[in-house]
């Protein structure tokens, strides 16, 4: 009788330990996701602003290049 009781107690202990491990892992992942989203959103917004600025600079440079090319093609501009 004592043997069976010890066996059941051991099984309950092992199941509880495994369940506790899964719970801790889930909490860890939840916290990690929250941190990565909070940090990642600022970085993404800042990088998006830099990309927008670089796109505008590229448009200006392309316009200047087109203007320069049209000046080269114009025989009256020489």
C-alpha positions as CSV (number, residue, x, y, z in Angstrom):
1,X,0.0,0.0,0.0
2,X,2.8,2.4,0.9
3,X,4.6,1.5,-2.4
4,X,1.5,2.5,-4.5
5,X,1.1,5.7,-2.5
6,X,4.8,6.6,-3.1
7,X,4.4,5.8,-6.8
8,X,1.3,8.0,-7.2
9,X,3.0,10.8,-5.3
10,X,6.1,10.5,-7.6
11,X,3.8,10.6,-10.7
12,X,2.0,13.7,-9.4
13,X,5.3,15.4,-8.6
14,X,6.7,14.7,-12.1
15,X,3.6,15.8,-13.8
16,X,3.5,19.0,-11.7
17,X,7.2,19.7,-12.5
18,X,6.6,19.3,-16.2
19,X,3.5,21.4,-16.1
20,X,5.4,24.1,-14.2
21,X,8.2,24.1,-16.7
22,X,5.8,24.6,-19.6
23,X,4.1,27.4,-17.7
24,X,7.4,29.1,-17.0
25,X,8.4,28.7,-20.7
26,X,5.1,30.3,-21.8
27,X,5.6,33.3,-19.5
28,X,9.2,33.7,-20.7
29,X,8.0,33.7,-24.3
30,X,5.2,36.2,-23.5
31,X,7.7,38.6,-21.9
32,X,10.2,38.2,-24.7
33,X,7.6,38.9,-27.3
34,X,6.4,42.0,-25.5
35,X,10.0,43.3,-25.2
36,X,10.8,42.6,-28.8
37,X,7.6,44.4,-30.0
38,X,8.3,47.4,-27.8
39,X,11.9,47.7,-28.9
40,X,11.3,46.7,-32.5
41,X,8.5,49.2,-33.2
42,X,10.8,52.2,-32.4
43,X,13.6,50.8,-34.6
44,X,11.2,50.1,-37.5
45,X,9.7,53.6,-37.3
46,X,13.1,55.3,-37.1
47,X,14.4,53.2,-40.1
48,X,11.3,53.9,-42.1
49,X,11.9,57.7,-41.6
50,X,15.5,57.3,-42.7
51,X,14.3,55.3,-45.8
52,X,11.8,58.1,-46.6
53,X,14.5,60.7,-46.3
54,X,16.8,58.7,-48.6
55,X,14.0,58.2,-51.1
56,X,13.4,62.0,-51.3
57,X,17.2,62.6,-51.7
58,X,17.2,60.0,-54.5
59,X,14.3,61.7,-56.3
60,X,16.2,65.1,-56.1
61,X,19.4,63.5,-57.4
62,X,17.5,61.8,-60.3
63,X,15.9,65.1,-61.2
64,X,19.3,66.9,-61.2
65,X,20.7,64.1,-63.3
66,X,17.8,64.3,-65.8
67,X,18.3,68.1,-66.0
68,X,22.1,67.6,-66.6
69,X,21.4,65.0,-69.3
70,X,18.9,67.2,-71.0
71,X,21.5,70.1,-71.0
72,X,24.0,67.8,-72.7
73,X,21.5,66.8,-75.4
74,X,20.4,70.4,-76.1
75,X,22.6,71.9,-78.9
76,X,21.7,75.4,-77.9
77,X,22.9,74.8,-74.3
78,X,26.5,74.4,-75.4
